[in-house]
Amino acid sequence: MIEARGLTKRYGELVAVDGVSFSVAPGEVVGFLGPNGAGKTTTMRILTGFLPATDGTAAIAGHDIFEDPLAARRSVGYLPESPPLYPEMSVEGYLDFVAKIKDVPRGARASAVDRALERCGLREARRRIIGSLSKGFRQRVGLAQAIVHDPPVLILDEPTVGLDPIQIREIRALIAGLADQGQGERARTVILSTHILPEVEAICRRVLIIHRGRIVVDRPLEELKRGGASLEESFTRAIAREPGADEPVAAAGAP
Amino acid sequence: MRHVFAIAGRELRSLFASPVAYVVLTLFSVLAGFFFLTGVLQFQEYVIRMQTFQLSEQLAELNLNDHVIAPFLHVMSVVLLFLIPGLTMGLFASEKANGTQELLLTSPIKIWELVIGKFLAAAVFVALLVALLALYPALLFWYGNPELGKTLTGLGALFLVGLAYAAIGAFASSVTRSQLIAFLLAFVLLLLLWMLGFLADLGAAGGGTGGDTVSDVLRYLSTAEHFESIVMGLVDTKDLAYFAAMVAAFLILTKAAVESVRWR
């Protein structure tokens, strides 16, 4: 569903993302982990078409992000780190606008908005002005915006940052619910970035760890935790070694 | 085209959901009322003075179009120098500050659709301003008999000036994330463009050889120059082409500025 091949992003001398390749199958929920500044956001911005890559490319649902950008963008729901909201709009009006620019056909728009409101627990808040909502509710609107056009791929950049523990639990349950929708080819693929380890354990089945712009670990969660090692230990070990010093995937799982 | 209308519709709705639209409309009407009133009072005084001194020839030359409506439109075009930047400063800058730029640029819309949509919203607002303004000259038709054609042409000229200003304001907004900087940049650009004509006149007065060509170019670039000639009732394709070119040039620059996120 997502195929990244050698994605590289350079800002002059600085290499933010360095030859990142991975593939995500339909229905997979992948946790994208790494310390701050590791290149998580940049990679996600490239996948969603916000930034171009200096080198490499990616395909989303079979559409190359540079050759067929509009089709690729249509297949993605994206929640950036700060939810892209218009504070003066109502929740409903905002979602209707997003449905329009995401090419939801006119006849299906009202029901698409209803479904997104329903799924994100926003039915009661549909007429509220976004600027008057609490942070947790704004995050829900951000999620509703990402799913309003029912995309096969969801890319969520730190969806629980800045929320209180109860809101975090709610948003996690919501994401887990969104990921569970659909079966087989119709199943929704989710990439979620975070630096909160328990979040990965709660939602994801596979972990990608990125460090200094490179993928240092790419394996199923269970494998990482095998042998009693906590995710935290694996994580610390993975980012402690110089990327590329030796075979990183093997190293991360070693006792 | 659907995307263009979606963008324009959202922009207008936000404008009217926030105080900006109402503040701009109110201030504009207050200023317009003030300048219109002073214009009419001055006209009245001329008439009385000329009657007292029996200057029948000059009295015959006085007319509402040239001595009330044209100066009024002229003053209002200067007021637009201040107001349009206030209207357009948020067009792109607020999207950047809000983070909503990320939503727009990751949606399946083209950048020109975004730019045209934003400009369309500003154009609708400018049309509203001109329509509001038209109420004042309309009063004169009640009490006097100005020429309808000339009045409408003058209002049309003001609309064209407003469109050119809006395109420049959109550009200023697209190069920064600060609305204040967008406002100041647009205002200074507009003021310079407006005053190029004065510079041309000074250059011509200096009278150096070759200065004439430069003066002509400067005068051609000045918005005031083209505005005045349409307000005088001379609708020349040269002037219409000027406004079309201004709008097109600044919208192309705006598109490039929005796109530049992707070059870095």
Chai-1 contact restraints between the chains, C-beta under 6 A:
chainA,res_idxA,chainB,res_idxB,connection_type,confidence,min_distance_angstrom,max_distance_angstrom,comment,restraint_id
A,T48,B,T106,contact,1.0,0.0,6.0,A-B,restraint_1
A,G49,B,T106,contact,1.0,0.0,6.0,A-B,restraint_2
A,F50,B,E102,contact,1.0,0.0,6.0,A-B,restraint_3
A,F50,B,L105,contact,1.0,0.0,6.0,A-B,restraint_4
A,F50,B,T106,contact,1.0,0.0,6.0,A-B,restraint_5
A,P52,B,R262,contact,1.0,0.0,6.0,A-B,restraint_6
A,L70,B,P108,contact,1.0,0.0,6.0,A-B,restraint_7
A,R73,B,T106,contact,1.0,0.0,6.0,A-B,restraint_8
A,R73,B,P108,contact,1.0,0.0,6.0,A-B,restraint_9
A,R74,B,P108,contact,1.0,0.0,6.0,A-B,restraint_10
A,Y78,B,T106,contact,1.0,0.0,6.0,A-B,restraint_11
A,P80,B,E102,contact,1.0,0.0,6.0,A-B,restraint_12
A,S82,B,G99,contact,1.0,0.0,6.0,A-B,restraint_13
A,P84,B,G99,contact,1.0,0.0,6.0,A-B,restraint_14
A,P84,B,T100,contact,1.0,0.0,6.0,A-B,restraint_15
A,P84,B,E102,contact,1.0,0.0,6.0,A-B,restraint_16
A,P84,B,L103,contact,1.0,0.0,6.0,A-B,restraint_17
A,E88,B,S14,contact,1.0,0.0,6.0,A-B,restraint_18
A,E88,B,A17,contact,1.0,0.0,6.0,A-B,restraint_19
A,E88,B,S18,contact,1.0,0.0,6.0,A-B,restraint_20
A,F97,B,R10,contact,1.0,0.0,6.0,A-B,restraint_21
A,K100,B,A6,contact,1.0,0.0,6.0,A-B,restraint_22
A,I101,B,H3,contact,1.0,0.0,6.0,A-B,restraint_23
A,I101,B,A6,contact,1.0,0.0,6.0,A-B,restraint_24
A,I101,B,S107,contact,1.0,0.0,6.0,A-B,restraint_25
A,I101,B,I109,contact,1.0,0.0,6.0,A-B,restraint_26
A,K102,B,S107,contact,1.0,0.0,6.0,A-B,restraint_27
A,D103,B,P108,contact,1.0,0.0,6.0,A-B,restraint_28
